[in-house]
């Protein structure tokens, strides 16, 4: 998984900032969609990784197998 912030996976900070500050609503809409897409992708990948953790790794982060399974099965659009 990349070490960049989620919003930079699809688009750099300067591009998003330019879109947000554009005169028309289209730029803000596109910036919002790209940001949401990045967040959703990050959630999906993080939950996939959580589902693959071994029991001792879950112990290290203070989660039970049940908690990890509940989190990993959430849809990407739910925080």
N, C-alpha and C positions, 0 to 999 in steps of 0.2 A: 504494500500500500504506500502511496506517495506520502512524503512528510510535509507536503504543502498544506496550507489551510484549505478547507473544503471548497471555498469559492474560487480558489486558484486552480483547481483541477481542470476546469473547463474554460476559464477566462481569467486574465490577470486583473489585479486591483485597478490599474489605470483605465482599462477598458470598461469595467463595471462602473467606476466612478463617472466616467464620461457619459455612459448610458443613463445613469441615474440623474445627472444634471442636465440632460438634453431638454430642449424646449418642449418637445412633444411627449405625449403619454406612451408612445411606442417604445422609446428608449427605456423608460422606467419599467414598463411591462417586460421587456426582454431581459433587463438586468434582474428583475425579480424572478423570472422563470429560470434563468441560468443559476442564480443563487439557490433556488429551491432544488433544482436538479442536482447540484453539487452536494447539498445537504442530504438529499435522499440517497444518493450514491454512497456517501460516507456512512450513513446509517446501515445501508444494506451490507456493505463490506465489513463493517465493524461487527454486525450481528452474525455474519457468516464466520468470522474469525472467533467470536465468542462460542459459537456452537462447536468449534473444533478443539477447544481447550480440554486438556486432560484434567482429571479430578484434583491433582496436586496443584495445577496452575489456577484452578478455580479457588482452591483454598488460599492461595497467595493473594488473590484479589478480594477475598471475603465473600464469595458467592457460592451458593449451593448449586448442584446440578439442576435442580428444579427451577431456581431463579434464572439461571443461564438459559434454560430451555424456554421459559416464558418470555424472556427478553429476545432471544434469537428468533422466535416465531412471530414476533410483532411485524405487521406490515411496515414497509419503509416510510410511509407517510405519517406514522404515529411516533411521537417523541417518546 
